[in-house]
Amino acid sequence: MTVKEKQSQILPLFKKLTALSPEPLPEAERDARLKGVGALPRVRLFSCFHDDHLGEAQALYEVLYEAKDFSDFINLAKQARDIVNEGLFAFALSVVVLHRDDCKGVVLPPIQEVFPDKFVPAETINRALKADKQGTGETKVISIQKTGNILDPEYNLAYFRE
């Protein structure tokens, strides 16, 4: 399997992570190796600096990393995607892809594309969704309303405060 084919199977795992699947896999049909992951509820904020979160991410990493081949890895990742917290999943999957030998050359999407809501104000996302629903087919640029002055040193912290 080529790197391009592998990438085409991995990239969809990062799309719409915050959306739940229509019908999650019943617990009885899940792979036994995924037992014990999913303690951190979905939608909660994930931080690799929180010991419990990091422990769960490490457990998921080990399950995915130890998959016997690439197709087993993808199957486990697809199941885990609906079980675990979305931030934890993106973190663990990214680390696994960077370390597995059969994933060499696969390019991961930037985190701001995976979780745009964490980098772009909600008001801007809502305006973009509204413009998209109008369906004119044209490319539209939605500008972010920034406050402040770039000459003010405090402005450098505006991203973290807004």
C-alpha positions in Angstrom: 0.0 0.0 0.0 1.4 3.4 -1.0 1.8 6.4 1.4 -1.0 8.2 -0.5 -3.4 5.3 0.0 -2.5 5.2 3.7 -3.0 8.9 4.1 -6.4 8.7 2.4 -7.4 6.2 5.1 -6.0 8.2 8.0 -7.2 11.7 7.1 -10.9 11.0 7.4 -10.3 10.0 11.0 -9.5 13.6 11.8 -12.6 15.1 10.0 -15.6 16.2 12.1 -14.1 14.8 15.3 -16.6 16.6 17.5 -19.6 15.1 15.7 -20.8 11.8 17.1 -21.3 9.0 14.7 -25.0 8.3 13.9 -24.8 4.8 15.5 -21.8 4.1 17.8 -20.6 0.5 17.8 -22.2 -1.4 20.6 -19.8 -2.3 23.4 -20.2 -6.1 22.7 -18.9 -5.6 19.2 -15.9 -3.4 20.1 -12.4 -4.8 19.9 -11.4 -6.2 23.3 -8.1 -4.3 23.2 -10.1 -1.0 23.5 -11.5 -2.0 26.9 -10.5 0.6 29.5 -10.3 3.6 27.1 -12.9 6.2 27.0 -12.9 7.3 30.7 -12.6 11.0 29.7 -16.1 12.1 28.5 -16.4 13.5 25.0 -16.6 17.3 24.7 -14.5 17.8 27.8 -11.2 19.6 27.4 -8.2 17.3 27.0 -4.8 18.2 28.2 -1.7 16.1 28.0 -0.5 17.8 31.1 -3.2 16.3 33.2 -2.0 13.0 34.6 -5.3 11.1 34.1 -5.7 12.4 30.6 -2.1 11.5 29.7 -2.6 8.0 31.2 -5.6 7.4 29.0 -3.8 8.8 25.9 -0.9 6.5 26.6 -3.3 3.5 26.9 -4.9 4.4 23.6 -1.4 5.0 22.0 -0.2 1.5 23.1 -3.3 -0.2 21.7 -3.0 1.6 18.3 0.8 1.3 18.1 0.7 -2.4 18.8 -1.8 -3.2 16.1 -0.5 -6.1 14.0 -0.7 -4.4 10.6 -2.0 -1.2 9.0 -5.5 -2.5 8.4 -5.8 -3.6 12.0 -4.5 -0.2 13.1 -7.2 1.6 10.9 -9.9 -0.6 12.2 -8.9 0.0 15.9 -8.7 3.8 15.2 -12.2 3.9 13.6 -13.6 2.1 16.7 -11.7 4.3 19.2 -12.8 7.5 17.4 -16.3 7.1 18.7 -15.4 5.9 22.1 -12.8 8.3 23.4 -12.6 12.1 23.9 -12.0 13.8 20.6 -9.0 15.8 21.8 -7.5 12.7 23.3 -8.1 10.8 20.1 -6.4 13.4 17.9 -3.4 13.6 20.2 -3.0 9.8 20.5 -3.6 9.1 16.8 -1.1 11.8 15.8 1.6 10.4 18.1 1.0 6.8 16.8 1.1 7.9 13.1 4.4 9.7 13.8 5.9 6.5 15.5 4.5 3.5 13.5 6.9 2.2 10.8 4.0 1.6 8.4 2.9 5.2 8.6 6.2 6.8 7.5 5.6 9.6 5.1 2.0 10.2 6.1 1.3 13.9 6.6 -1.1 14.9 9.3 -3.5 17.9 9.1 -2.6 21.0 11.2 -4.4 21.1 14.5 -6.2 24.3 13.6 -7.9 22.4 10.7 -8.9 19.6 13.0 -10.3 21.9 15.7 -11.0 25.2 14.1 -13.4 26.2 16.9 -10.4 26.3 19.3 -8.6 28.9 17.0 -11.4 30.9 15.4 -14.1 32.8 17.4 -17.5 31.2 17.4 -19.1 34.3 15.9 -16.8 34.0 12.8 -17.6 30.2 12.5 -21.3 31.0 12.7 -21.0 33.6 10.0 -19.1 31.2 7.8 -21.7 28.5 8.2 -24.5 30.9 7.4 -22.7 32.1 4.3 -22.1 28.4 3.3 -25.8 27.6 3.7 -26.7 30.3 1.2 -25.0 28.1 -1.4 -24.0 30.5 -4.1 -21.0 28.4 -5.0 -18.6 31.4 -4.8 -15.6 31.5 -2.5 -16.3 33.9 0.4 -13.8 35.4 2.8 -15.1 35.8 6.3 -12.9 38.2 8.2 -12.2 37.8 11.9 -13.0 40.9 14.0 -9.9 41.7 15.8 -9.7 44.1 18.7 -6.6 45.9 19.7 -3.5 47.5 18.3 -0.5 45.5 17.1 1.8 48.2 18.5 0.5 47.4 22.0 2.6 44.6 23.7 -0.6 43.4 25.5 -2.1 42.7 22.1 0.3 39.7 21.7 -1.7 38.0 24.4 -5.1 38.8 22.9 -5.5 35.3 21.4 -5.2 33.7 24.8 -7.6 36.2 26.4 -10.4 36.2 23.9 
